[in-house]
Amino acid sequence: MNILVLPKVKKALVKLPTEIQAKIVNQIGLLSHDPFPRSAKKLTNQPGYRIRVGDWRLLYIVDIKLQKLYITKIAHRREAYR
């Protein structure tokens, strides 16, 4: 599965501490093999799924037909769903 990271997400990722960056990049790598892990939850107020990475949230949308996964947002838990 191809993973596409939006430019605003790349910007947000670079601003994070290096240990958080490493954990998030690891989770993104795991998503390429399994886009629907047990830890993923479907979002109720918007399309897509989320994965917890400590206090951070990784929001993404999966397009099964095109075999693409779009990382749409990386944010702290208090700001992720706004």
C-alpha positions, -999 to 999 in steps of 0.1 A, spaced: 0 0 0 13 34 -10 15 60 18 11 97 9 19 123 36 4 157 31 28 187 32 12 202 63 17 169 80 54 168 71 58 203 86 41 193 118 62 161 121 95 181 117 85 204 146 80 175 171 108 161 194 129 135 178 117 106 200 81 113 191 91 116 154 107 82 155 76 66 170 53 82 145 75 72 115 75 37 129 37 37 131 35 50 95 58 22 84 36 -4 101 5 11 84 19 2 49 17 -35 58 -16 -33 78 -38 -2 73 -63 -14 98 -44 -25 129 -63 -34 161 -52 -1 177 -69 20 149 -102 35 156 -127 48 131 -135 85 134 -171 94 140 -172 131 131 -150 129 100 -139 103 75 -109 82 83 -91 64 112 -68 74 140 -39 58 158 -26 68 192 11 75 195 15 85 232 -3 118 236 -2 123 198 -27 112 172 -21 101 136 -52 106 115 -54 89 81 -78 79 53 -75 47 33 -85 43 -3 -88 6 -9 -95 8 -46 -64 28 -53 -43 11 -26 -33 44 -11 -32 56 25 -33 94 31 -18 107 64 -40 138 69 -30 151 103 -6 147 132 -16 165 163 -16 165 201 -47 147 215 -63 179 227 -61 195 191 -64 164 169 -101 164 163 -108 201 158 
